[in-house]
Amino acid sequence: MIDFAPYIQSNWSWIILFVAALFVGMSKTGVQGLTILTVPLLAMTFGAKPSTGLMLPVLCFADLIGVSYYRRQAEWKYILKLLPMAIAGFFLALWVDHLIPAQEFKHLMGACLALVLVVMLWSQWKGKENILADHWWYSPLFGLLGGFTTMIGNAAGPVMAIYLLSIRMPKLAFVGTNAWFFLCVNYLKIPLQVFAWHNINYTTLAIDACAIPFVLMGAFLGIRLVKFLPEREFRIFTTSVTIISVLVMLFA
């Protein structure tokens, strides 16, 4: 008999977990940024570092759904630009883990994302292409920030959303590229979470198994919403959710 007590303290813990799983499913099939809305609640409910290990298998399962549905839509040249520095971001997160409090991490990430988001929105308002996107350092910088934020708190959704919005990627390519990038990133994180942070174990996997129906439900809702939204409305919706996500990181 598996003892859930170290993680599940009340019915509220299950509710938070299931809502997070629903949002993860929606995020992986098109509704970018929703996952970050659950990060503060998960951290408060399960603890900052334990919550990342608890949610990583859920994310990995949802990634499989995303890539199976959008498997032909990815723009691999952008993924390959991001991945090397994303892996570097993993080790940067491990190195600074004991140097800066988790709350400071969150606010620092939020400030960086807010700055890039402002530049992107300003460029769109002026009717220009993103003035930064063609620089050699632009994609590697987002890769590093994405790897760092996903390792610290599974919080890289807004990073990728801002990056893909800023290079004006079409709707389906946006979702497919995002899905494949996070499939690669999240599966590469598993050994580090298991052997470096020791926050994935048989108990967390058993708890995660209970969340699978909610991931599937969220994935269905995300696919339906992407089909329903035209290209312009998809960008507006994704930008709006991303702005909310950044505000959560700054002030939650």
ChimeraX commands (.cxc) that place a marker at each C-alpha (Angstrom):
marker #1 position 0.00,0.00,0.00 radius 0.5
marker #1 position 1.46,3.34,-1.08 radius 0.5
marker #1 position 1.35,6.07,1.53 radius 0.5
marker #1 position 0.32,9.38,-0.08 radius 0.5
marker #1 position 0.51,11.28,3.23 radius 0.5
marker #1 position 3.89,12.95,2.65 radius 0.5
marker #1 position 2.39,14.73,-0.38 radius 0.5
marker #1 position -1.41,14.68,-0.06 radius 0.5
marker #1 position -2.44,16.49,3.10 radius 0.5
marker #1 position -6.12,17.08,2.27 radius 0.5
marker #1 position -8.73,16.97,-0.49 radius 0.5
marker #1 position -7.50,20.42,-1.46 radius 0.5
marker #1 position -4.18,18.84,-2.50 radius 0.5
marker #1 position -6.00,16.54,-4.93 radius 0.5
marker #1 position -8.01,19.46,-6.34 radius 0.5
marker #1 position -4.86,21.51,-6.99 radius 0.5
marker #1 position -3.19,18.51,-8.63 radius 0.5
marker #1 position -6.15,17.76,-10.90 radius 0.5
marker #1 position -6.58,21.40,-11.95 radius 0.5
marker #1 position -2.87,21.55,-12.72 radius 0.5
marker #1 position -3.15,18.36,-14.81 radius 0.5
marker #1 position -6.12,19.81,-16.71 radius 0.5
marker #1 position -4.17,22.99,-17.47 radius 0.5
marker #1 position -1.10,20.98,-18.50 radius 0.5
marker #1 position -3.18,19.02,-21.01 radius 0.5
marker #1 position -4.64,22.23,-22.45 radius 0.5
marker #1 position -1.22,23.90,-22.57 radius 0.5
marker #1 position 0.43,21.02,-24.45 radius 0.5
marker #1 position -2.22,21.03,-27.17 radius 0.5
marker #1 position -2.38,24.75,-27.80 radius 0.5
marker #1 position -3.39,26.94,-24.85 radius 0.5
marker #1 position 0.10,28.18,-24.06 radius 0.5
marker #1 position 0.97,29.59,-20.64 radius 0.5
marker #1 position -1.78,27.99,-18.58 radius 0.5
marker #1 position 0.63,25.72,-16.73 radius 0.5
marker #1 position 2.42,28.66,-15.11 radius 0.5
marker #1 position -0.83,29.77,-13.47 radius 0.5
marker #1 position -0.70,26.63,-11.34 radius 0.5
marker #1 position 2.99,26.90,-10.37 radius 0.5
marker #1 position 2.47,29.12,-7.27 radius 0.5
marker #1 position -0.41,26.93,-6.04 radius 0.5
marker #1 position 1.57,23.73,-6.56 radius 0.5
marker #1 position 4.57,25.20,-4.75 radius 0.5
marker #1 position 2.42,26.30,-1.81 radius 0.5
marker #1 position 0.61,22.94,-1.65 radius 0.5
marker #1 position 3.49,20.49,-2.14 radius 0.5
marker #1 position 6.62,22.60,-1.66 radius 0.5
marker #1 position 8.69,24.32,-4.33 radius 0.5
marker #1 position 11.15,21.55,-5.23 radius 0.5
marker #1 position 8.83,18.56,-4.51 radius 0.5
marker #1 position 6.18,20.08,-6.78 radius 0.5
marker #1 position 8.57,20.12,-9.76 radius 0.5
marker #1 position 9.23,16.40,-9.36 radius 0.5
marker #1 position 5.56,15.66,-8.85 radius 0.5
marker #1 position 4.54,17.46,-12.04 radius 0.5
marker #1 position 7.36,16.41,-14.37 radius 0.5
marker #1 position 5.91,12.95,-15.22 radius 0.5
marker #1 position 2.52,14.62,-15.84 radius 0.5
marker #1 position 4.21,17.05,-18.22 radius 0.5
marker #1 position 6.05,14.21,-19.97 radius 0.5
marker #1 position 2.80,12.30,-20.51 radius 0.5
marker #1 position 1.11,15.42,-21.87 radius 0.5
marker #1 position 4.10,16.05,-24.17 radius 0.5
marker #1 position 3.47,12.68,-25.82 radius 0.5
marker #1 position -0.11,13.71,-26.55 radius 0.5
marker #1 position 1.02,17.04,-27.99 radius 0.5
marker #1 position 3.64,15.61,-30.34 radius 0.5
marker #1 position 1.41,12.73,-31.46 radius 0.5
marker #1 position -1.26,15.21,-32.56 radius 0.5
marker #1 position 1.01,17.95,-33.98 radius 0.5
marker #1 position 3.91,15.68,-35.02 radius 0.5
marker #1 position 4.21,17.17,-38.54 radius 0.5
marker #1 position 3.90,20.82,-37.57 radius 0.5
marker #1 position 7.22,21.50,-35.82 radius 0.5
marker #1 position 9.84,23.94,-37.14 radius 0.5
marker #1 position 12.96,22.00,-36.17 radius 0.5
marker #1 position 15.43,24.72,-37.09 radius 0.5
marker #1 position 14.15,26.76,-34.15 radius 0.5
marker #1 position 14.15,23.79,-31.78 radius 0.5
marker #1 position 17.78,23.05,-32.65 radius 0.5
marker #1 position 18.68,26.68,-32.00 radius 0.5
marker #1 position 17.14,26.49,-28.52 radius 0.5
marker #1 position 18.10,23.04,-27.23 radius 0.5
marker #1 position 21.87,23.35,-26.61 radius 0.5
marker #1 position 21.49,26.40,-24.37 radius 0.5
marker #1 position 18.39,24.89,-22.74 radius 0.5
marker #1 position 20.57,22.01,-21.53 radius 0.5
marker #1 position 23.09,24.56,-20.28 radius 0.5
marker #1 position 20.18,26.19,-18.43 radius 0.5
marker #1 position 19.57,22.91,-16.55 radius 0.5
marker #1 position 23.06,22.96,-15.09 radius 0.5
marker #1 position 22.92,26.68,-14.38 radius 0.5
marker #1 position 19.78,26.01,-12.32 radius 0.5
marker #1 position 21.52,23.19,-10.42 radius 0.5
marker #1 position 24.51,25.43,-9.72 radius 0.5
marker #1 position 22.56,28.39,-8.37 radius 0.5
marker #1 position 19.93,26.31,-6.58 radius 0.5
marker #1 position 21.51,26.86,-3.16 radius 0.5
marker #1 position 22.62,30.44,-3.79 radius 0.5
marker #1 position 19.36,32.29,-4.39 radius 0.5
marker #1 position 16.01,31.73,-2.63 radius 0.5
marker #1 position 13.25,30.28,-4.83 radius 0.5
marker #1 position 11.12,33.42,-4.41 radius 0.5
marker #1 position 13.94,35.55,-5.82 radius 0.5
marker #1 position 14.25,33.15,-8.77 radius 0.5
marker #1 position 10.60,33.58,-9.61 radius 0.5
marker #1 position 10.73,37.36,-9.51 radius 0.5
marker #1 position 13.95,37.47,-11.54 radius 0.5
marker #1 position 12.43,35.24,-14.23 radius 0.5
marker #1 position 9.27,37.34,-14.26 radius 0.5
marker #1 position 11.26,40.55,-14.70 radius 0.5
marker #1 position 13.25,39.12,-17.64 radius 0.5
marker #1 position 10.10,37.84,-19.32 radius 0.5
marker #1 position 8.31,41.14,-18.74 radius 0.5
marker #1 position 11.12,43.06,-20.44 radius 0.5
marker #1 position 11.11,40.83,-23.53 radius 0.5
marker #1 position 7.30,40.87,-23.62 radius 0.5
marker #1 position 7.28,44.67,-23.62 radius 0.5
marker #1 position 9.74,44.75,-26.54 radius 0.5
marker #1 position 7.62,42.24,-28.47 radius 0.5
marker #1 position 4.36,44.13,-27.85 radius 0.5
marker #1 position 5.99,47.45,-28.76 radius 0.5
marker #1 position 7.23,46.00,-32.05 radius 0.5
marker #1 position 3.77,44.64,-32.87 radius 0.5
marker #1 position 2.10,47.94,-31.95 radius 0.5
marker #1 position 4.48,49.81,-34.29 radius 0.5
marker #1 position 3.75,47.29,-37.03 radius 0.5
marker #1 position 7.37,46.16,-37.18 radius 0.5
marker #1 position 9.10,42.82,-37.00 radius 0.5
marker #1 position 10.73,42.11,-33.66 radius 0.5
marker #1 position 13.90,44.20,-33.75 radius 0.5
marker #1 position 15.81,41.66,-31.64 radius 0.5
marker #1 position 14.82,38.37,-33.29 radius 0.5
marker #1 position 17.53,38.40,-35.99 radius 0.5
marker #1 position 20.43,38.80,-33.57 radius 0.5
marker #1 position 22.65,35.73,-33.14 radius 0.5
marker #1 position 22.14,35.67,-29.37 radius 0.5
marker #1 position 18.33,35.85,-29.41 radius 0.5
marker #1 position 17.47,32.15,-29.73 radius 0.5
marker #1 position 20.30,30.93,-27.45 radius 0.5
marker #1 position 19.21,33.44,-24.78 radius 0.5
marker #1 position 15.67,32.06,-24.84 radius 0.5
marker #1 position 17.05,28.52,-24.79 radius 0.5
marker #1 position 19.09,29.31,-21.66 radius 0.5
marker #1 position 16.17,31.05,-19.96 radius 0.5
marker #1 position 13.83,28.22,-20.95 radius 0.5
marker #1 position 16.15,25.51,-19.58 radius 0.5
marker #1 position 16.72,27.47,-16.38 radius 0.5
marker #1 position 13.05,28.19,-15.70 radius 0.5
marker #1 position 11.84,24.69,-16.53 radius 0.5
marker #1 position 14.43,23.14,-14.20 radius 0.5
marker #1 position 13.66,25.50,-11.33 radius 0.5
marker #1 position 9.88,25.32,-11.48 radius 0.5
marker #1 position 8.48,23.82,-14.73 radius 0.5
marker #1 position 7.89,27.47,-15.60 radius 0.5
marker #1 position 9.22,27.74,-19.16 radius 0.5
marker #1 position 5.80,27.98,-20.86 radius 0.5
marker #1 position 5.83,31.81,-21.02 radius 0.5
marker #1 position 9.45,31.76,-22.24 radius 0.5
marker #1 position 8.55,29.67,-25.28 radius 0.5
marker #1 position 5.28,31.52,-25.84 radius 0.5
marker #1 position 7.07,34.87,-25.96 radius 0.5
marker #1 position 9.79,33.47,-28.21 radius 0.5
marker #1 position 7.41,31.89,-30.71 radius 0.5
marker #1 position 5.08,34.89,-30.70 radius 0.5
marker #1 position 8.03,37.23,-31.21 radius 0.5
marker #1 position 9.17,35.43,-34.38 radius 0.5
marker #1 position 5.57,35.44,-35.65 radius 0.5
marker #1 position 5.27,31.69,-36.06 radius 0.5
marker #1 position 1.93,30.52,-37.55 radius 0.5
marker #1 position -0.61,28.91,-35.22 radius 0.5
marker #1 position -0.13,25.20,-35.94 radius 0.5
marker #1 position 3.65,25.51,-36.31 radius 0.5
marker #1 position 3.63,27.38,-32.99 radius 0.5
marker #1 position 1.87,24.54,-31.19 radius 0.5
marker #1 position 3.88,21.78,-32.88 radius 0.5
marker #1 position 7.25,23.45,-32.27 radius 0.5
marker #1 position 6.35,24.10,-28.65 radius 0.5
marker #1 position 5.25,20.48,-28.17 radius 0.5
marker #1 position 8.44,18.97,-29.60 radius 0.5
marker #1 position 10.71,21.38,-27.74 radius 0.5
marker #1 position 9.17,20.51,-24.38 radius 0.5
marker #1 position 9.15,16.78,-25.15 radius 0.5
marker #1 position 12.93,16.95,-25.62 radius 0.5
marker #1 position 13.50,19.23,-22.62 radius 0.5
marker #1 position 11.27,17.43,-20.13 radius 0.5
marker #1 position 12.60,13.95,-20.87 radius 0.5
marker #1 position 16.17,15.22,-20.59 radius 0.5
marker #1 position 15.30,16.60,-17.14 radius 0.5
marker #1 position 14.18,13.26,-15.70 radius 0.5
marker #1 position 17.66,11.92,-14.72 radius 0.5
marker #1 position 18.53,15.23,-13.05 radius 0.5
marker #1 position 15.29,15.27,-11.05 radius 0.5
marker #1 position 15.72,11.63,-10.01 radius 0.5
marker #1 position 19.43,11.56,-9.18 radius 0.5
marker #1 position 20.27,15.19,-8.34 radius 0.5
marker #1 position 17.12,16.46,-6.63 radius 0.5
marker #1 position 15.60,13.07,-5.64 radius 0.5
marker #1 position 12.04,14.38,-6.08 radius 0.5
marker #1 position 10.62,11.66,-8.35 radius 0.5
marker #1 position 9.83,8.33,-6.68 radius 0.5
marker #1 position 7.24,5.54,-6.63 radius 0.5
marker #1 position 4.86,7.61,-4.51 radius 0.5
marker #1 position 4.92,10.63,-6.81 radius 0.5
marker #1 position 4.43,8.38,-9.84 radius 0.5
marker #1 position 1.40,6.73,-8.21 radius 0.5
marker #1 position -0.09,10.17,-7.47 radius 0.5
marker #1 position 0.61,11.26,-11.05 radius 0.5
marker #1 position -1.24,8.22,-12.39 radius 0.5
marker #1 position -4.40,9.52,-10.70 radius 0.5
marker #1 position -4.08,12.76,-12.70 radius 0.5
marker #1 position -3.95,11.12,-16.16 radius 0.5
marker #1 position -7.73,11.45,-16.89 radius 0.5
marker #1 position -7.50,15.19,-16.28 radius 0.5
marker #1 position -4.52,15.51,-18.63 radius 0.5
marker #1 position -6.54,13.76,-21.35 radius 0.5
marker #1 position -9.53,15.99,-20.71 radius 0.5
marker #1 position -7.35,19.11,-20.92 radius 0.5
marker #1 position -5.70,17.90,-24.13 radius 0.5
marker #1 position -9.11,17.46,-25.76 radius 0.5
marker #1 position -10.17,20.96,-24.69 radius 0.5
marker #1 position -6.91,22.47,-25.96 radius 0.5
marker #1 position -7.24,20.84,-29.39 radius 0.5
marker #1 position -10.83,22.05,-29.71 radius 0.5
marker #1 position -9.89,25.59,-28.75 radius 0.5
marker #1 position -7.02,25.80,-31.26 radius 0.5
marker #1 position -9.35,24.64,-34.03 radius 0.5
marker #1 position -11.97,27.18,-32.97 radius 0.5
marker #1 position -9.69,30.24,-32.80 radius 0.5
marker #1 position -8.61,31.95,-36.07 radius 0.5
marker #1 position -4.94,32.93,-36.45 radius 0.5
marker #1 position -5.32,36.52,-35.18 radius 0.5
marker #1 position -7.51,35.55,-32.23 radius 0.5
marker #1 position -5.10,32.72,-31.35 radius 0.5
marker #1 position -2.23,35.23,-31.07 radius 0.5
marker #1 position -4.35,37.60,-28.98 radius 0.5
marker #1 position -5.48,34.80,-26.67 radius 0.5
marker #1 position -1.96,33.38,-26.28 radius 0.5
marker #1 position -0.48,36.84,-25.66 radius 0.5
marker #1 position -3.14,37.55,-23.03 radius 0.5
marker #1 position -2.52,34.27,-21.18 radius 0.5
marker #1 position 1.24,34.89,-21.35 radius 0.5
marker #1 position 0.86,38.39,-19.87 radius 0.5
marker #1 position -1.18,36.91,-16.99 radius 0.5
marker #1 position 1.50,34.23,-16.53 radius 0.5
marker #1 position 4.26,36.84,-16.31 radius 0.5
marker #1 position 2.24,38.87,-13.78 radius 0.5
marker #1 position 1.78,35.70,-11.69 radius 0.5
marker #1 position 5.53,35.15,-11.68 radius 0.5
marker #1 position 6.19,38.76,-10.70 radius 0.5
marker #1 position 3.63,39.21,-7.95 radius 0.5
marker #1 position 2.40,35.80,-6.71 radius 0.5
marker link #1:1,2 radius 0.2
marker link #1:2,3 radius 0.2
marker link #1:3,4 radius 0.2
marker link #1:4,5 radius 0.2
marker link #1:5,6 radius 0.2
marker link #1:6,7 radius 0.2
marker link #1:7,8 radius 0.2
marker link #1:8,9 radius 0.2
marker link #1:9,10 radius 0.2
marker link #1:10,11 radius 0.2
marker link #1:11,12 radius 0.2
marker link #1:12,13 radius 0.2
marker link #1:13,14 radius 0.2
marker link #1:14,15 radius 0.2
marker link #1:15,16 radius 0.2
marker link #1:16,17 radius 0.2
marker link #1:17,18 radius 0.2
marker link #1:18,19 radius 0.2
marker link #1:19,20 radius 0.2
marker link #1:20,21 radius 0.2
marker link #1:21,22 radius 0.2
marker link #1:22,23 radius 0.2
marker link #1:23,24 radius 0.2
marker link #1:24,25 radius 0.2
marker link #1:25,26 radius 0.2
marker link #1:26,27 radius 0.2
marker link #1:27,28 radius 0.2
marker link #1:28,29 radius 0.2
marker link #1:29,30 radius 0.2
marker link #1:30,31 radius 0.2
marker link #1:31,32 radius 0.2
marker link #1:32,33 radius 0.2
marker link #1:33,34 radius 0.2
marker link #1:34,35 radius 0.2
marker link #1:35,36 radius 0.2
marker link #1:36,37 radius 0.2
marker link #1:37,38 radius 0.2
marker link #1:38,39 radius 0.2
marker link #1:39,40 radius 0.2
marker link #1:40,41 radius 0.2
marker link #1:41,42 radius 0.2
marker link #1:42,43 radius 0.2
marker link #1:43,44 radius 0.2
marker link #1:44,45 radius 0.2
marker link #1:45,46 radius 0.2
marker link #1:46,47 radius 0.2
marker link #1:47,48 radius 0.2
marker link #1:48,49 radius 0.2
marker link #1:49,50 radius 0.2
marker link #1:50,51 radius 0.2
marker link #1:51,52 radius 0.2
marker link #1:52,53 radius 0.2
marker link #1:53,54 radius 0.2
marker link #1:54,55 radius 0.2
marker link #1:55,56 radius 0.2
marker link #1:56,57 radius 0.2
marker link #1:57,58 radius 0.2
marker link #1:58,59 radius 0.2
marker link #1:59,60 radius 0.2
marker link #1:60,61 radius 0.2
marker link #1:61,62 radius 0.2
marker link #1:62,63 radius 0.2
marker link #1:63,64 radius 0.2
marker link #1:64,65 radius 0.2
marker link #1:65,66 radius 0.2
marker link #1:66,67 radius 0.2
marker link #1:67,68 radius 0.2
marker link #1:68,69 radius 0.2
marker link #1:69,70 radius 0.2
marker link #1:70,71 radius 0.2
marker link #1:71,72 radius 0.2
marker link #1:72,73 radius 0.2
marker link #1:73,74 radius 0.2
marker link #1:74,75 radius 0.2
marker link #1:75,76 radius 0.2
marker link #1:76,77 radius 0.2
marker link #1:77,78 radius 0.2
marker link #1:78,79 radius 0.2
marker link #1:79,80 radius 0.2
marker link #1:80,81 radius 0.2
marker link #1:81,82 radius 0.2
marker link #1:82,83 radius 0.2
marker link #1:83,84 radius 0.2
marker link #1:84,85 radius 0.2
marker link #1:85,86 radius 0.2
marker link #1:86,87 radius 0.2
marker link #1:87,88 radius 0.2
marker link #1:88,89 radius 0.2
marker link #1:89,90 radius 0.2
marker link #1:90,91 radius 0.2
marker link #1:91,92 radius 0.2
marker link #1:92,93 radius 0.2
marker link #1:93,94 radius 0.2
marker link #1:94,95 radius 0.2
marker link #1:95,96 radius 0.2
marker link #1:96,97 radius 0.2
marker link #1:97,98 radius 0.2
marker link #1:98,99 radius 0.2
marker link #1:99,100 radius 0.2
marker link #1:100,101 radius 0.2
marker link #1:101,102 radius 0.2
marker link #1:102,103 radius 0.2
marker link #1:103,104 radius 0.2
marker link #1:104,105 radius 0.2
marker link #1:105,106 radius 0.2
marker link #1:106,107 radius 0.2
marker link #1:107,108 radius 0.2
marker link #1:108,109 radius 0.2
marker link #1:109,110 radius 0.2
marker link #1:110,111 radius 0.2
marker link #1:111,112 radius 0.2
marker link #1:112,113 radius 0.2
marker link #1:113,114 radius 0.2
marker link #1:114,115 radius 0.2
marker link #1:115,116 radius 0.2
marker link #1:116,117 radius 0.2
marker link #1:117,118 radius 0.2
marker link #1:118,119 radius 0.2
marker link #1:119,120 radius 0.2
marker link #1:120,121 radius 0.2
marker link #1:121,122 radius 0.2
marker link #1:122,123 radius 0.2
marker link #1:123,124 radius 0.2
marker link #1:124,125 radius 0.2
marker link #1:125,126 radius 0.2
marker link #1:126,127 radius 0.2
marker link #1:127,128 radius 0.2
marker link #1:128,129 radius 0.2
marker link #1:129,130 radius 0.2
marker link #1:130,131 radius 0.2
marker link #1:131,132 radius 0.2
marker link #1:132,133 radius 0.2
marker link #1:133,134 radius 0.2
marker link #1:134,135 radius 0.2
marker link #1:135,136 radius 0.2
marker link #1:136,137 radius 0.2
marker link #1:137,138 radius 0.2
marker link #1:138,139 radius 0.2
marker link #1:139,140 radius 0.2
marker link #1:140,141 radius 0.2
marker link #1:141,142 radius 0.2
marker link #1:142,143 radius 0.2
marker link #1:143,144 radius 0.2
marker link #1:144,145 radius 0.2
marker link #1:145,146 radius 0.2
marker link #1:146,147 radius 0.2
marker link #1:147,148 radius 0.2
marker link #1:148,149 radius 0.2
marker link #1:149,150 radius 0.2
marker link #1:150,151 radius 0.2
marker link #1:151,152 radius 0.2
marker link #1:152,153 radius 0.2
marker link #1:153,154 radius 0.2
marker link #1:154,155 radius 0.2
marker link #1:155,156 radius 0.2
marker link #1:156,157 radius 0.2
marker link #1:157,158 radius 0.2
marker link #1:158,159 radius 0.2
marker link #1:159,160 radius 0.2
marker link #1:160,161 radius 0.2
marker link #1:161,162 radius 0.2
marker link #1:162,163 radius 0.2
marker link #1:163,164 radius 0.2
marker link #1:164,165 radius 0.2
marker link #1:165,166 radius 0.2
marker link #1:166,167 radius 0.2
marker link #1:167,168 radius 0.2
marker link #1:168,169 radius 0.2
marker link #1:169,170 radius 0.2
marker link #1:170,171 radius 0.2
marker link #1:171,172 radius 0.2
marker link #1:172,173 radius 0.2
marker link #1:173,174 radius 0.2
marker link #1:174,175 radius 0.2
marker link #1:175,176 radius 0.2
marker link #1:176,177 radius 0.2
marker link #1:177,178 radius 0.2
marker link #1:178,179 radius 0.2
marker link #1:179,180 radius 0.2
marker link #1:180,181 radius 0.2
marker link #1:181,182 radius 0.2
marker link #1:182,183 radius 0.2
marker link #1:183,184 radius 0.2
marker link #1:184,185 radius 0.2
marker link #1:185,186 radius 0.2
marker link #1:186,187 radius 0.2
marker link #1:187,188 radius 0.2
marker link #1:188,189 radius 0.2
marker link #1:189,190 radius 0.2
marker link #1:190,191 radius 0.2
marker link #1:191,192 radius 0.2
marker link #1:192,193 radius 0.2
marker link #1:193,194 radius 0.2
marker link #1:194,195 radius 0.2
marker link #1:195,196 radius 0.2
marker link #1:196,197 radius 0.2
marker link #1:197,198 radius 0.2
marker link #1:198,199 radius 0.2
marker link #1:199,200 radius 0.2
marker link #1:200,201 radius 0.2
marker link #1:201,202 radius 0.2
marker link #1:202,203 radius 0.2
marker link #1:203,204 radius 0.2
marker link #1:204,205 radius 0.2
marker link #1:205,206 radius 0.2
marker link #1:206,207 radius 0.2
marker link #1:207,208 radius 0.2
marker link #1:208,209 radius 0.2
marker link #1:209,210 radius 0.2
marker link #1:210,211 radius 0.2
marker link #1:211,212 radius 0.2
marker link #1:212,213 radius 0.2
marker link #1:213,214 radius 0.2
marker link #1:214,215 radius 0.2
marker link #1:215,216 radius 0.2
marker link #1:216,217 radius 0.2
marker link #1:217,218 radius 0.2
marker link #1:218,219 radius 0.2
marker link #1:219,220 radius 0.2
marker link #1:220,221 radius 0.2
marker link #1:221,222 radius 0.2
marker link #1:222,223 radius 0.2
marker link #1:223,224 radius 0.2
marker link #1:224,225 radius 0.2
marker link #1:225,226 radius 0.2
marker link #1:226,227 radius 0.2
marker link #1:227,228 radius 0.2
marker link #1:228,229 radius 0.2
marker link #1:229,230 radius 0.2
marker link #1:230,231 radius 0.2
marker link #1:231,232 radius 0.2
marker link #1:232,233 radius 0.2
marker link #1:233,234 radius 0.2
marker link #1:234,235 radius 0.2
marker link #1:235,236 radius 0.2
marker link #1:236,237 radius 0.2
marker link #1:237,238 radius 0.2
marker link #1:238,239 radius 0.2
marker link #1:239,240 radius 0.2
marker link #1:240,241 radius 0.2
marker link #1:241,242 radius 0.2
marker link #1:242,243 radius 0.2
marker link #1:243,244 radius 0.2
marker link #1:244,245 radius 0.2
marker link #1:245,246 radius 0.2
marker link #1:246,247 radius 0.2
marker link #1:247,248 radius 0.2
marker link #1:248,249 radius 0.2
marker link #1:249,250 radius 0.2
marker link #1:250,251 radius 0.2
marker link #1:251,252 radius 0.2
view
